[in-house]
Structure formats: structure tokens, C-alpha cells
Amino acid sequence: VQLQASGGGLVQAGGSLRLSCEASGIIFRFNAMGWFRQAPGKQRELVSRITSSGSTNYADSVWGRFTVSRDNAKNTWYLQMNSLKPEDTAVYYCYIDLPGRPNVWGQGTLVTVSS
């Protein structure tokens, strides 16, 4: 399985972006898929994830502004980001948690929010 993330870019504060992560290869089962981010000088942090049962989790800092979703038919998941803030500026990485394997990561997509 390989992941291809897209959708990053430059946006003004208050704006929106939608990130996409497309998985190549066949996914029979997974535990969860989602998004981490890493801002300059900071550790990578979990932004959001969606489990195989459809449960979702969000970092407190994005709760109510970001929405994670998936399209199983397209092997793709998304992160809709609304009301973006300058502190959301980071490289966003998608990942998938597969049973019995290390997480698979996408290449990262840069989101820059200007004030």
C-alpha cells in the first residue's frame, strides 16, 4: 500500500482547504486512517482519525473545525479544514493503520495559513 496526499496550499485565516489521501493497492482490513501534522520546530501530532467502524477522533485544537471522512470505494480519505488559523500551518501527513503492520505514511502536504 502506498499513500498519495494532496490538497495543501496557501490560504488566508478563516479559509478552508480539503486534503485528500489516496491509497494504492488493495486494502482488505484496516484499524484506522487519518492525519497527523508537524509544524516547524514541533513534534508530529495526531489531527484526526477514523476507524474501521466509522468512529472519529480529533485533536482538541481542531475539534469543530476539521472533519475527517472516507470513501471506501475510492480508497481515499479526506480532511475538510474550515476556519483555518495561522497555528494550523504545518505539513500534514496521512496514514493508515493496518493490522499487524507498521503504519503506512503519505509524503506530506504543506498547509500554510496566513494571518
Backbone as a printed PyTorch tensor [residue, N CA C, xyz], in Angstrom:
tensor([[[  0.8500,  -1.1920,   0.0000],
         [  0.0000,   0.0000,   0.0000],
         [  0.8820,   1.2370,   0.0000]],

        [[  0.5580,   2.1720,  -0.8740],
         [  1.2310,   3.4700,  -0.8790],
         [  0.1640,   4.5580,  -0.8000]],

        [[  0.5390,   5.6640,  -0.1610],
         [ -0.4090,   6.7470,   0.0370],
         [  0.0530,   7.9990,  -0.6890]],

        [[ -0.8990,   8.6790,  -1.3090],
         [ -0.6110,   9.9300,  -2.0060],
         [ -1.5120,  11.0170,  -1.4450]],

        [[ -0.8960,  11.9780,  -0.7590],
         [ -1.6570,  13.0860,  -0.1760],
         [ -1.6520,  14.2720,  -1.1230]],

        [[ -2.7340,  15.0240,  -1.0860],
         [ -2.8420,  16.2270,  -1.9280],
         [ -3.8080,  17.2010,  -1.2840]],

        [[ -3.8070,  18.4260,  -1.8080],
         [ -4.7820,  19.4120,  -1.3690],
         [ -4.2310,  20.5400,  -0.5320]],

        [[ -2.9700,  20.4690,  -0.1590],
         [ -2.4020,  21.5450,   0.6250],
         [ -2.2400,  22.8140,  -0.1960]],

        [[ -1.9100,  23.8890,   0.4990],
         [ -1.7090,  25.1460,  -0.1950],
         [ -1.6860,  26.3100,   0.7670]],

        [[ -1.7610,  27.4900,   0.1920],
         [ -1.7520,  28.7280,   0.9630],
         [ -3.1750,  29.2730,   1.0400]],

        [[ -3.5990,  29.5920,   2.2450],
         [ -4.9520,  30.1070,   2.4420],
         [ -4.9120,  31.1650,   3.5330]],

        [[ -5.8200,  32.1050,   3.4550],
         [ -5.9120,  33.1220,   4.4940],
         [ -6.6350,  32.5780,   5.7110]],

        [[ -6.3510,  33.1610,   6.8320],
         [ -7.0430,  32.7690,   8.0550],
         [ -8.5490,  32.8920,   7.8600]],

        [[ -9.2540,  31.8890,   8.3560],
         [-10.6890,  31.8330,   8.1700],
         [-11.1240,  31.0470,   6.9610]],

        [[-10.1800,  30.7240,   6.1030],
         [-10.4890,  29.9900,   4.8840],
         [-10.5710,  28.4990,   5.1070]],

        [[-10.7390,  27.7840,   4.0030],
         [-10.9200,  26.3340,   4.0560],
         [-10.0210,  25.6450,   3.0430]],

        [[ -9.6740,  24.4250,   3.3590],
         [ -8.9690,  23.5370,   2.4370],
         [ -9.4860,  22.1310,   2.6710]],

        [[ -9.3870,  21.2990,   1.6330],
         [ -9.6960,  19.8930,   1.8100],
         [ -8.4990,  19.0730,   1.3500]],

        [[ -7.9840,  18.2860,   2.2570],
         [ -6.8900,  17.3820,   1.9450],
         [ -7.4650,  16.0210,   1.5510]],

        [[ -6.7580,  15.3900,   0.6260],
         [ -7.1410,  14.0490,   0.1920],
         [ -5.9650,  13.1090,   0.3440]],

        [[ -6.2600,  11.8660,   0.6210],
         [ -5.2270,  10.8330,   0.6940],
         [ -5.7420,   9.6110,  -0.0330]],

        [[ -5.0840,   9.2790,  -1.1170],
         [ -5.4940,   8.1300,  -1.9140],
         [ -4.5210,   6.9930,  -1.7020]],

        [[ -5.0640,   5.8310,  -1.4370],
         [ -4.2520,   4.6430,  -1.2250],
         [ -4.2440,   3.7940,  -2.4800]],

        [[ -3.0440,   3.4120,  -2.8790],
         [ -2.9270,   2.4620,  -3.9820],
         [ -2.7690,   1.0730,  -3.4050]],

        [[ -3.2090,   0.0900,  -4.1190],
         [ -3.1560,  -1.2670,  -3.5970],
         [ -4.4840,  -1.6530,  -2.9600]],

        [[ -4.5900,  -2.9040,  -2.6350],
         [ -5.8330,  -3.4270,  -2.0870],
         [ -5.7700,  -3.3890,  -0.5680]],

        [[ -6.7950,  -2.8150,   0.0220],
         [ -6.8880,  -2.7610,   1.4830],
         [ -8.0260,  -3.6670,   1.9000]],

        [[ -7.6880,  -4.7940,   2.5050],
         [ -8.7210,  -5.7240,   2.9430],
         [ -9.2820,  -5.3140,   4.2930]],

        [[ -8.3820,  -4.9590,   5.1740],
         [ -8.8080,  -4.5420,   6.5070],
         [ -7.8870,  -3.4400,   6.9860]],

        [[ -8.3920,  -2.5850,   7.8130],
         [ -7.5670,  -1.5680,   8.4350],
         [ -8.1120,  -1.2760,   9.8180]],

        [[ -7.2670,  -0.7460,  10.6640],
         [ -7.6930,  -0.3490,  12.0080],
         [ -8.2010,   1.0920,  12.0130]],

        [[ -7.4120,   1.9450,  11.3530],
         [ -7.7880,   3.3590,  11.3140],
         [ -7.0110,   4.0400,  10.1970]],

        [[ -7.4980,   5.1560,   9.7690],
         [ -6.7930,   6.0080,   8.8090],
         [ -7.0120,   7.4440,   9.2440]],

        [[ -6.0740,   8.3000,   8.8850],
         [ -6.2600,   9.6710,   9.3240],
         [ -5.1120,  10.5670,   8.9670]],

        [[ -4.9320,  11.5820,   9.8330],
         [ -3.9880,  12.6460,   9.5270],
         [ -3.1950,  13.0640,  10.7690]],

        [[ -1.9050,  13.2310,  10.5770],
         [ -1.0360,  13.8740,  11.5420],
         [ -0.5590,  15.1830,  10.9150]],

        [[  0.0140,  16.0340,  11.7240],
         [  0.6650,  17.2220,  11.1970],
         [  1.9050,  17.5280,  12.0030]],

        [[  2.8210,  18.2360,  11.3540],
         [  4.0440,  18.6460,  12.0250],
         [  4.3530,  20.0760,  11.6410]],

        [[  4.3130,  20.9320,  12.6280],
         [  4.6510,  22.3370,  12.4310],
         [  6.1490,  22.5190,  12.6570]],

        [[  6.7310,  23.5660,  12.1100],
         [  8.1680,  23.8020,  12.2870],
         [  8.5640,  23.8330,  13.7580]],

        [[  9.5690,  23.0500,  14.0940],
         [ 10.0680,  23.0360,  15.4570],
         [  9.2090,  22.2810,  16.4510]],

        [[  8.1760,  21.6010,  15.9690],
         [  7.2780,  20.8700,  16.8610],
         [  7.2250,  19.3950,  16.4840]],

        [[  6.7400,  18.6130,  17.4220],
         [  6.5950,  17.1910,  17.1640],
         [  5.3570,  16.9290,  16.3070]],

        [[  5.3900,  15.8040,  15.6270],
         [  4.2310,  15.3990,  14.8430],
         [  3.0960,  15.0780,  15.7950]],

        [[  1.9000,  15.5400,  15.4660],
         [  0.7520,  15.3210,  16.3360],
         [ -0.4270,  14.7830,  15.5380]],

        [[ -1.2250,  13.9800,  16.2000],
         [ -2.4280,  13.4530,  15.5680],
         [ -3.4480,  14.5730,  15.4360]],

        [[ -3.9690,  14.7300,  14.2320],
         [ -5.0060,  15.7140,  13.9700],
         [ -6.3780,  15.0610,  14.0390]],

        [[ -6.5200,  13.9700,  13.3130],
         [ -7.8070,  13.3010,  13.2680],
         [ -7.6290,  11.9030,  12.7090]],

        [[ -8.5480,  11.0230,  13.0770],
         [ -8.5340,   9.6900,  12.5120],
         [ -9.9540,   9.1690,  12.4590]],

        [[-10.1390,   8.1850,  11.5940],
         [-11.4220,   7.4990,  11.5040],
         [-11.1310,   6.0060,  11.5240]],

        [[-11.8570,   5.2960,  12.3470],
         [-11.6040,   3.8740,  12.4930],
         [-12.4170,   3.0740,  11.4790]],

        [[-12.1540,   1.7890,  11.4510],
         [-12.8690,   0.9220,  10.5190],
         [-14.3580,   0.8820,  10.8230]],

        [[-14.7190,   1.1480,  12.0690],
         [-16.1340,   1.1580,  12.4390],
         [-16.7900,   2.5030,  12.1670]],

        [[-15.9740,   3.4780,  11.7710],
         [-16.5180,   4.7910,  11.4740],
         [-16.4010,   5.8010,  12.5990]],

        [[-15.8440,   5.3930,  13.7110],
         [-15.6320,   6.3320,  14.8040],
         [-14.5460,   7.3310,  14.4320]],

        [[-14.7150,   8.5380,  14.9040],
         [-13.7480,   9.5850,  14.5930],
         [-13.1620,  10.1840,  15.8720]],

        [[-11.9370,  10.6460,  15.7590],
         [-11.2630,  11.3330,  16.8520],
         [-10.6130,  12.5910,  16.3060]],

        [[-10.5730,  13.6100,  17.1370],
         [ -9.9780,  14.8730,  16.7330],
         [ -9.1180,  15.4360,  17.8540]],

        [[ -8.0480,  16.1170,  17.4610],
         [ -7.2870,  16.8860,  18.4300],
         [ -8.1750,  18.0160,  18.9440]],

        [[ -7.9840,  18.3610,  20.1890],
         [ -8.7950,  19.4410,  20.7680],
         [ -8.6720,  20.7290,  19.9640]],

        [[ -7.4970,  20.9600,  19.4190],
         [ -7.2320,  22.2140,  18.7290],
         [ -7.9940,  22.3520,  17.4080]],

        [[ -8.5040,  21.2460,  16.8790],
         [ -9.2040,  21.3050,  15.5960],
         [-10.6570,  20.9010,  15.7200]],

        [[-11.0690,  20.4840,  16.9010],
         [-12.4380,  19.9870,  17.0940],
         [-13.4350,  21.0780,  16.7030]],

        [[-14.4160,  20.6900,  15.9080],
         [-15.4320,  21.6310,  15.4690],
         [-15.0750,  22.3750,  14.1940]],

        [[-13.8170,  22.2840,  13.7750],
         [-13.3830,  22.9810,  12.5560],
         [-12.9930,  22.0080,  11.4510]],

        [[-12.4630,  20.8690,  11.8330],
         [-11.9910,  19.8750,  10.8650],
         [-12.9290,  18.6740,  10.8770]],

        [[-13.0630,  18.0480,   9.7230],
         [-13.8790,  16.8400,   9.6030],
         [-13.1370,  15.8090,   8.7620]],

        [[-13.0120,  14.6200,   9.3040],
         [-12.3780,  13.5190,   8.5700],
         [-13.4780,  12.6290,   7.9970]],

        [[-13.2440,  12.1520,   6.7970],
         [-14.2090,  11.2540,   6.1710],
         [-13.4660,  10.3150,   5.2370]],

        [[-14.1630,   9.3040,   4.7590],
         [-13.5190,   8.3680,   3.8590],
         [-14.5000,   7.9130,   2.7870]],

        [[-13.9450,   7.5090,   1.6740],
         [-14.7150,   6.9380,   0.5740],
         [-14.0790,   5.5880,   0.2890]],

        [[-14.6820,   4.5390,   0.8230],
         [-14.0870,   3.2120,   0.6950],
         [-13.9690,   2.7790,  -0.7650]],

        [[-14.9390,   3.1580,  -1.5740],
         [-14.9290,   2.7440,  -2.9720],
         [-13.7260,   3.3270,  -3.7150]],

        [[-13.2750,   4.4820,  -3.2720],
         [-12.1450,   5.1460,  -3.9220],
         [-10.8340,   4.9500,  -3.1700]],

        [[-10.8710,   4.1930,  -2.0710],
         [ -9.6640,   4.0360,  -1.2400],
         [ -9.0740,   5.3970,  -0.8720]],

        [[ -9.9130,   6.3120,  -0.5580],
         [ -9.4790,   7.6860,  -0.3060],
         [-10.1240,   8.1980,   0.9680]],

        [[ -9.3750,   8.9740,   1.7170],
         [ -9.9560,   9.6670,   2.8490],
         [ -9.5740,  11.1280,   2.7810]],

        [[-10.3180,  11.9200,   3.5220],
         [-10.2630,  13.3600,   3.3760],
         [-10.1700,  14.0420,   4.7380]],

        [[ -9.6620,  15.2480,   4.7110],
         [ -9.6940,  16.1090,   5.8800],
         [-10.2050,  17.4650,   5.4110]],

        [[-11.4410,  17.7560,   5.7630],
         [-12.0140,  19.0580,   5.4710],
         [-11.6380,  19.9970,   6.5970]],

        [[-10.9550,  21.0780,   6.2480],
         [-10.4580,  22.0150,   7.2530],
         [-11.1260,  23.3640,   7.0210]],

        [[-11.9050,  23.7780,   7.9860],
         [-12.5930,  25.0580,   7.9180],
         [-12.0810,  25.9880,   9.0110]],

        [[-12.3760,  27.2600,   8.8590],
         [-11.9780,  28.2630,   9.8490],
         [-10.5070,  28.1210,  10.2040]],

        [[ -9.6900,  28.0240,   9.1980],
         [ -8.2610,  27.7950,   9.4200],
         [ -7.6200,  28.9640,  10.1450]],

        [[ -6.6470,  28.6090,  10.9790],
         [ -5.9140,  29.5870,  11.7710],
         [ -4.4310,  29.5090,  11.4170]],

        [[ -3.6870,  30.5770,  11.6510],
         [ -2.2390,  30.5190,  11.3730],
         [ -1.5530,  29.3590,  12.1030]],

        [[ -2.0320,  29.0090,  13.2720],
         [ -1.4160,  27.9050,  14.0240],
         [ -1.7100,  26.5430,  13.4190]],

        [[ -2.5550,  26.4860,  12.3980],
         [ -2.7660,  25.2340,  11.6710],
         [ -1.6870,  25.0090,  10.6090]],

        [[ -0.8360,  25.9970,  10.4160],
         [  0.2430,  25.8600,   9.4370],
         [  1.1550,  24.7020,   9.8160]],

        [[  1.3160,  23.7690,   8.8850],
         [  2.1090,  22.5730,   9.1470],
         [  2.1690,  21.7350,   7.8770]],

        [[  3.0270,  20.7340,   7.9180],
         [  2.9780,  19.6830,   6.9070],
         [  2.0200,  18.6100,   7.4340]],

        [[  1.0650,  18.2720,   6.6280],
         [  0.0510,  17.2950,   7.0060],
         [  0.3800,  15.9580,   6.3440]],

        [[  0.3740,  14.9130,   7.1600],
         [  0.6860,  13.5730,   6.6930],
         [ -0.5230,  12.6720,   6.8840]],

        [[ -0.8950,  11.9830,   5.8390],
         [ -1.9280,  10.9770,   6.0240],
         [ -1.2670,   9.6430,   6.3790]],

        [[ -2.0390,   8.8010,   7.0050],
         [ -1.5210,   7.4960,   7.3960],
         [ -2.6520,   6.4920,   7.4150]],

        [[ -2.2440,   5.2230,   7.4070],
         [ -3.2050,   4.1560,   7.5990],
         [ -2.5940,   3.1210,   8.5300]],

        [[ -3.4030,   2.6780,   9.4560],
         [ -3.0080,   1.6780,  10.4530],
         [ -3.5790,   0.3460,   9.9930]],

        [[ -2.6810,  -0.5170,   9.5210],
         [ -3.0920,  -1.8260,   9.0260],
         [ -2.7930,  -2.8930,  10.0710]],

        [[ -3.6260,  -3.8970,  10.1780],
         [ -3.3990,  -4.9410,  11.1890],
         [ -2.0540,  -5.6270,  11.0050]],

        [[ -1.2930,  -5.7050,  12.0760],
         [ -0.0490,  -6.4450,  12.0620],
         [  1.0720,  -5.8050,  11.2840]],

        [[  0.9260,  -4.5510,  10.9070],
         [  1.9720,  -3.8720,  10.1360],
         [  2.2200,  -2.4860,  10.7060]],

        [[  3.4380,  -1.9810,  10.4670],
         [  3.6650,  -0.5790,  10.8580],
         [  2.7610,   0.3490,  10.0560]],

        [[  2.4930,   1.5020,  10.6130],
         [  1.6860,   2.4890,   9.8890],
         [  2.3370,   2.8220,   8.5490]],

        [[  1.5130,   3.0260,   7.5590],
         [  1.9770,   3.4890,   6.2520],
         [  1.6780,   4.9820,   6.1680]],

        [[  2.6600,   5.7390,   5.6840],
         [  2.5460,   7.1950,   5.6610],
         [  2.5570,   7.7350,   4.2410]],

        [[  1.8180,   8.8220,   4.0520],
         [  1.9140,   9.5620,   2.8090],
         [  3.1070,  10.5130,   2.8630]],

        [[  3.3300,  11.2160,   1.7790],
         [  4.5330,  12.0310,   1.6510],
         [  4.4100,  13.3920,   2.3050]],

        [[  3.2400,  13.7810,   2.7440],
         [  3.0680,  15.0820,   3.3740],
         [  2.6460,  16.1410,   2.3800]],

        [[  1.7810,  17.0090,   2.8350],
         [  1.3410,  18.1360,   2.0180],
         [  1.3200,  19.3740,   2.9150]],

        [[  1.8860,  20.4580,   2.4010],
         [  2.0800,  21.6560,   3.2040],
         [  0.8260,  22.5250,   3.1930]],

        [[  0.4040,  22.8930,   4.3830],
         [ -0.6970,  23.8370,   4.5570],
         [ -0.1300,  25.0820,   5.2280]],

        [[ -0.3260,  26.2180,   4.5860],
         [  0.1460,  27.4810,   5.1300],
         [ -1.0480,  28.4130,   5.2680]],

        [[ -1.2600,  28.8810,   6.4870],
         [ -2.3800,  29.7780,   6.7560],
         [ -1.8070,  31.1490,   7.1140]],

        [[ -2.1350,  32.1320,   6.3160],
         [ -1.6260,  33.4840,   6.5540],
         [ -2.6140,  34.2780,   7.4010]],

        [[ -2.0620,  35.1610,   8.1930],
         [ -2.9160,  35.9690,   9.0850],
         [ -3.3660,  37.2410,   8.4060]]])
